[in-house]
Amino acid sequence: MTGIRATASGVAVETEYGRVTGLVPADALVNCAGLHSDRIARLAGLRPAARIVPFRGEYYELVPRRRDLVRGLIYPVPDPRFPFLGVHLTRMIDGSVHAGPNAVLALRREGYRWREVSPRDLADSLRFPGTWRLGRDCWRPGLDEVRRSLSRRRFAESLARLVPAITEDDLVAAGSGVRAQALTPAGKLVDDFLIESAPRQVHVLNAPSPAATGSLEIAGYVADRLAEALS
């Protein structure tokens, strides 16, 4: 997608694939692009109230012989001074136990590992004043998150604050995810829904947890916003 423009009857989406360009006409546009939602909004001519800054969350799992240590959900008490909850333990429906996630700045919007780097995405994050303001306010816990990302021992020590019996040998590396974190220019995390509209357009810029469990209600709300944008 290279551009979005309003037309007399709707919205036109400009696309490019290799040397082939195209134009996709539509009656309306709903942007639910997650990690790229702010870029799509800017292509449409909006100036969104927040920027997407990607944070990677990494997980471990308890080895099968130690799964009996956790029989439900074990979460730390949230610290209101810091933006992220911290690692926790979740027993899954198949009996496995997920440990995590941590939260480190991703070097690419789809950066699931440290070695995955996008100069464009990284520059986009570092040019944004909100990134530096968040770093200024939370540099100490941010440094702890990086250390925990690089050390299974430190990760295990954090979990042991919740379940003292957990050790480094009880953990095996699992997957990771990238959180499309909406961040304001003041360096504050957007912790509520952020949805902006334009004529014939609705842009979902932030849909935090529990977005999955509330998906039908959210869909109804977006549909109502779109009806207003079409009127």
Secondary structure as UniProt FT lines:
FT   STRAND          3..6
FT   STRAND          11..17
FT   TURN            18..19
FT   STRAND          20..26
FT   STRAND          29..31
FT   HELIX           34..36
FT   HELIX           37..43
FT   TURN            44..45
FT   STRAND          51..62
FT   HELIX           64..69
FT   STRAND          73..74
FT   TURN            80..81
FT   STRAND          88..91
FT   TURN            93..94
FT   STRAND          97..100
FT   STRAND          104..105
FT   TURN            109..110
FT   TURN            114..115
FT   HELIX           119..127
FT   HELIX           129..137
FT   HELIX           139..150
FT   HELIX           152..160
FT   TURN            161..162
FT   TURN            164..165
FT   HELIX           168..170
FT   STRAND          171..183
FT   TURN            185..186
FT   STRAND          194..198
FT   TURN            199..200
FT   STRAND          201..206
FT   TURN            211..214
FT   HELIX           215..230
//
